[in-house]
Amino acid sequence: MDIIADIATTILAQMQKPTLAFLLGGMMLAALGSKLEVPDPVYKFIVMLLLLKVGLGAGISVREADLIALAVPAACAAAIGIVIVLLGSGTLARWRGVSRMDGMATAGLFGAVSASTLAAGMAMLDAEGIFYEGFIGALYPFMDITALVTAIVLARMSAERKAATSLQSGGTMTMGGGGGRGFDGQMVRGIMVDTLRSPAISALILGIAIGLFARPEAVYASFYEPLFRGLLSILMLVMGMEAWSRLSELRKVAHAYVFYGLTAPLVHGMMGFSLGLLAHHLTGFSGGGVVLLAIMAASSSDISGPPTMRGALPEANPSAYVGSSTGLGTPVAILSIPLFMALVELTIGF
């Protein structure tokens, strides 16, 4: 009964946080037939500011980290982000009735990182007096961006192949003759270039570059940081209204997202734990660092992911990827933190 009460309390706490509260508020307004809308140029400006902020913070963290000590954990973080998306591509995105685009967007969010979940893990370790490396925050962009870019590229490749197959079945030849058959290197390169040039990824990369090679701390602290939560709440309100309008698409496959949202954080967390152990044996990565890498892998993005997916994959349904990640994945990830602490204590100690 205590476990059930803890889960219910955690879910309620998540619903009271701005990310999910404004999402639900937007859905409620749409359900009541409200005519409220945010002009598209305003929405795009908000997304640009949010992603620049995330990129700047990541770039500053990487610049201030010990790059030699960071190398192996960063490679592990990037590998985890990619593998999580590939796993989601082969499971959720292939589930009967699940839209390929929705499945890939969801996998992308689960491969990316929740800053709030990571902060919760750090707070628990601090309370126990457990050491972890100061550069842990710098691992965030390596897992986050690789997962998001991988998901977007795979989703667009799938859409291109589907379109090519449709054209061929209608008797129309496709450019290059590759169509939906096998690996098309030219198509992959084109999609990669388009992805990196897309507004969402471009803003992230620009923010990281400025954070790495310039000194944006003053403008970051005085402008981006104070505006961040308020802008994020407006973004989630917009996504909530859009999610309600597309909720009917999920009714027949809602069980797939519930199952994925409840099980994926544990599977992904164990992947992070395993690669954290590898980094520990190779470089002496601390037990606290292993815990936090597992928590990052278990978490799902609630900040950088939604606006990135909304900008790069507008066809994807927000009620699928935000609902399963923030609504289900985040509570499970937070509740799993003691599990990863116990596993590290049993295997390598603190």
C-alpha positions in Angstrom: 0.0 0.0 0.0 2.9 2.3 0.7 4.2 1.9 -2.8 0.8 2.7 -4.3 0.6 5.8 -2.1 4.1 6.9 -3.2 3.2 6.4 -6.9 -0.1 8.4 -6.5 1.7 11.1 -4.6 4.4 11.4 -7.2 1.9 11.5 -10.1 -0.1 14.2 -8.3 3.1 16.2 -7.7 3.9 16.0 -11.4 0.4 17.2 -12.4 0.9 20.2 -10.1 4.2 21.2 -11.8 4.0 23.8 -14.6 5.0 21.4 -17.4 2.1 19.0 -16.9 -0.4 21.5 -15.3 -0.3 23.8 -18.3 -0.5 20.9 -20.7 -3.7 19.6 -18.9 -5.0 23.2 -18.8 -4.7 23.6 -22.5 -6.5 20.3 -23.0 -9.3 21.4 -20.7 -9.7 24.7 -22.6 -9.9 22.9 -25.9 -12.4 20.4 -24.5 -14.6 23.3 -23.4 -14.5 24.8 -26.9 -12.3 27.9 -26.0 -11.3 30.1 -28.9 -8.0 31.0 -27.2 -5.0 30.7 -29.5 -1.4 31.8 -29.6 -0.3 33.3 -32.9 2.1 31.1 -34.8 4.9 33.7 -35.0 4.7 34.1 -31.2 4.9 30.4 -30.7 7.9 30.1 -33.0 9.7 32.9 -31.1 9.0 31.2 -27.8 10.4 27.9 -29.1 13.5 29.6 -30.4 14.2 31.3 -27.0 13.6 28.0 -25.1 16.0 26.0 -27.2 18.6 28.8 -27.2 18.5 28.7 -23.4 18.9 25.0 -23.3 21.8 25.1 -25.7 23.5 27.9 -23.9 23.3 26.1 -20.6 24.6 22.9 -22.1 27.5 24.7 -23.8 28.5 26.5 -20.6 28.4 23.2 -18.6 30.6 21.4 -21.2 33.1 24.4 -21.3 33.5 24.3 -17.5 34.0 20.6 -17.3 37.2 18.6 -17.2 37.2 17.3 -20.8 39.5 14.4 -20.3 37.5 13.0 -17.4 34.3 13.8 -19.3 35.2 11.9 -22.5 34.2 8.3 -21.5 31.0 9.1 -19.6 30.0 11.5 -22.4 30.5 8.7 -25.0 28.4 6.4 -22.8 25.7 9.1 -22.5 25.6 9.6 -26.3 25.5 5.9 -26.9 22.6 5.4 -24.5 20.6 8.2 -26.2 21.0 6.5 -29.6 20.3 3.0 -28.4 17.1 4.1 -26.5 15.7 5.6 -29.7 16.7 2.5 -31.7 15.0 0.3 -29.1 11.8 2.4 -29.3 12.0 2.3 -33.1 11.9 -1.5 -33.0 9.2 -1.7 -30.3 6.7 1.1 -29.7 7.0 2.6 -33.2 6.2 -0.9 -34.7 3.3 -1.6 -32.4 0.2 -2.4 -34.3 -1.9 0.7 -34.7 0.8 3.1 -33.4 1.7 5.8 -35.9 5.4 5.5 -36.8 5.8 9.3 -36.4 4.2 9.3 -33.0 6.3 6.3 -31.9 9.6 7.9 -33.0 8.7 11.2 -31.3 8.0 9.4 -28.1 11.2 7.3 -28.3 13.1 10.6 -28.9 11.7 12.1 -25.7 12.5 8.9 -23.7 16.0 9.0 -25.1 16.5 12.6 -24.1 17.0 13.8 -20.5 14.7 15.4 -17.9 16.5 18.1 -16.1 14.0 17.9 -13.2 14.5 14.2 -12.7 18.3 14.6 -12.9 18.0 17.4 -10.2 15.9 15.1 -8.0 18.6 12.4 -8.2 21.3 14.9 -7.3 19.3 16.1 -4.4 18.9 12.5 -3.1 22.7 11.9 -3.4 23.4 15.2 -1.7 21.1 14.3 1.2 23.0 11.0 1.7 26.4 12.7 1.4 27.3 10.6 -1.7 30.0 12.0 -4.0 29.5 12.5 -7.8 31.5 14.3 -10.4 30.9 18.0 -10.9 30.7 17.6 -14.6 27.6 15.4 -14.5 25.4 18.3 -15.7 27.6 18.5 -18.8 26.6 14.9 -19.8 23.1 16.2 -20.5 23.6 17.5 -24.0 25.4 14.4 -25.2 22.5 12.1 -24.4 19.8 14.7 -25.1 20.8 15.9 -28.5 21.9 12.6 -29.9 18.6 11.0 -29.0 16.5 13.9 -30.4 18.5 14.0 -33.7 18.4 10.2 -34.1 14.7 10.1 -33.6 14.0 13.0 -36.0 16.3 11.5 -38.7 14.7 8.0 -38.4 11.2 9.4 -38.4 11.9 11.4 -41.6 13.6 8.5 -43.2 10.5 6.4 -42.5 8.3 9.1 -43.9 10.5 9.5 -47.1 10.4 5.7 -47.7 6.7 5.6 -47.2 6.2 8.4 -49.7 8.5 6.8 -52.2 6.7 3.4 -51.8 3.4 5.2 -52.4 4.7 6.9 -55.5 6.1 3.6 -56.9 2.9 1.7 -56.2 1.1 4.4 -58.2 3.4 3.8 -61.1 5.6 6.9 -60.6 9.4 6.5 -60.6 11.3 8.2 -57.7 14.5 10.2 -58.0 17.6 8.1 -57.8 15.6 4.9 -58.2 16.3 4.0 -54.6 12.7 4.3 -53.4 11.9 2.2 -50.4 14.5 -0.5 -51.3 17.4 -0.9 -49.0 19.8 1.8 -47.8 19.8 5.1 -49.7 22.9 7.0 -48.6 21.9 10.1 -50.5 18.5 10.2 -48.8 20.1 9.8 -45.4 22.6 12.6 -46.0 19.8 14.9 -47.2 17.7 14.2 -44.1 20.7 14.7 -41.8 21.4 18.1 -43.4 17.7 19.1 -43.3 17.5 18.0 -39.6 20.6 20.0 -38.6 19.2 23.0 -40.6 15.8 22.8 -39.0 14.9 25.7 -36.7 14.7 23.6 -33.5 18.0 21.8 -33.9 19.7 24.9 -35.3 18.7 26.9 -32.2 20.1 24.1 -29.9 23.4 23.9 -31.8 23.8 27.6 -31.9 23.2 27.9 -28.2 25.8 25.1 -27.5 28.4 26.8 -29.8 27.9 30.2 -28.1 28.1 28.6 -24.6 31.3 26.7 -25.6 33.2 29.4 -27.4 31.9 32.7 -26.0 31.1 34.1 -22.5 27.3 34.4 -22.5 26.8 33.9 -18.7 25.6 37.5 -18.1 22.8 37.4 -20.8 22.0 33.8 -19.8 21.5 34.8 -16.2 19.7 38.1 -16.8 17.5 37.2 -19.8 17.1 33.5 -20.6 17.0 32.0 -17.2 14.3 34.4 -15.7 12.0 34.0 -18.8 12.4 30.2 -19.1 9.7 28.8 -16.9 7.1 31.3 -18.1 7.8 30.7 -21.7 7.7 26.9 -21.2 4.3 27.2 -19.6 2.9 29.0 -22.7 4.4 26.3 -24.9 2.8 23.5 -22.9 -0.6 25.3 -23.0 -0.4 25.4 -26.8 0.6 21.7 -27.0 -2.2 20.8 -24.6 -4.8 22.4 -26.9 -3.3 20.7 -29.9 -3.1 17.4 -28.0 -6.9 17.5 -27.2 -7.7 18.0 -30.9 -5.8 14.8 -31.7 -6.7 12.7 -28.7 -9.1 10.6 -30.7 -6.2 9.2 -32.7 -4.9 7.5 -29.5 -8.0 5.8 -28.2 -7.3 2.5 -29.9 -3.6 2.3 -29.0 -3.5 4.1 -25.6 -2.5 0.8 -23.9 0.7 0.8 -26.0 1.8 4.1 -24.6 0.8 3.2 -21.1 2.8 0.0 -21.2 5.8 1.8 -22.8 5.6 4.7 -20.3 5.6 2.4 -17.3 8.3 -0.1 -18.4 10.7 1.9 -20.6 12.3 4.0 -17.8 13.3 0.9 -15.9 14.8 -0.8 -19.0 16.6 2.4 -20.1 17.8 3.0 -16.5 19.4 -0.5 -16.4 21.1 0.4 -19.7 22.5 3.5 -18.1 23.6 1.6 -15.0 25.4 -1.0 -17.2 27.3 1.6 -19.2 28.0 3.6 -16.0 29.7 0.4 -14.5 31.8 0.2 -17.7 32.9 3.8 -17.3 33.6 3.1 -13.6 36.0 0.2 -14.5 37.6 2.1 -17.3 38.1 5.5 -15.7 37.2 5.3 -12.0 33.8 7.0 -12.6 32.2 7.4 -9.2 29.3 5.3 -7.8 27.3 8.5 -7.5 28.1 9.2 -11.2 26.8 5.8 -12.1 23.6 6.4 -10.3 23.1 9.7 -12.1 23.9 8.3 -15.5 21.2 5.6 -14.8 18.7 8.3 -13.8 19.5 10.3 -16.9 18.8 7.2 -19.0 15.6 6.4 -17.1 14.3 10.0 -17.5 12.4 11.5 -20.4 12.7 15.0 -21.6 10.3 17.6 -20.3 12.1 20.8 -21.5 14.1 20.5 -24.7 12.2 17.5 -26.2 8.7 18.8 -26.6 9.5 22.0 -28.5 12.1 20.2 -30.6 9.7 17.5 -31.6 6.9 20.1 -32.2 9.2 22.1 -34.5 10.9 19.2 -36.3 8.1 16.6 -36.5 4.8 18.7 -36.6 3.0 15.6 -37.8 3.5 13.8 -34.5 0.8 13.9 -31.9 1.8 15.7 -28.7 -0.8 13.8 -26.6 1.2 10.7 -27.4 4.8 11.8 -26.8 4.2 14.3 -24.0 1.5 12.3 -22.3 3.5 9.1 -22.1 6.8 10.8 -21.2 5.9 13.5 -18.8 2.6 11.9 -17.5 4.0 8.4 -17.0 7.7 8.2 -17.6 8.7 10.9 -15.3 7.0 9.5 -12.1 8.4 6.1 -12.8 11.9 7.5 -13.3 11.8 9.4 -10.1 10.5 6.5 -8.2 13.3 4.3 -9.6 16.1 6.5 -8.1 16.3 4.4 -4.9 16.6 1.3 -7.0 19.6 2.5 -8.9 21.2 3.7 -5.6 20.7 0.3 -4.2 22.2 -1.5 -7.2 25.3 0.7 -7.2 25.8 0.1 -3.5 25.5 -3.7 -4.0 27.9 -3.8 -7.0 30.7 -1.2 -6.5 29.7 0.8 -3.4 29.9 4.6 -2.8 
